[in-house]
Amino acid sequence: MSVLDKLKELLKGHEEQAGKGIDKAGDFVDEKTQGKHTGQVDAAREKMREQFGKPEGEDRPPQT
């Protein structure tokens, strides 16, 4: 079992908290880089949401 699979298993049922953590981490990085890499940060957030949390604006859990 890969690390990614283990993380998905741990986060199952906690998608909302995972989404909040992803947003908080993205905001932190964006603040530290003074907004210079906002596009890349947003793209990374979306990829993380697809893997671990609900995609923004959707109410269904991620597919496994």
C-alpha positions, 0 to 999 in steps of 0.5 A: 500500500502506498503512502497516498493510499494510506492517507486516503484511508485515514481521511475517509469520512473527514473530507471537510476537515481535509479541505479546510487544511488544504485551504489553510496550507494554500493561504499560508504559502500564498502569504509567504510568497506574497502572491507571486505564485497564486496560480500555481498555489490554486492549481495545487489546491485543486489537485489536493482537493481531488485527491483528499477532499471535496472539490470546491463547490461540490457536496459529494465525497471524492471517488475512490 
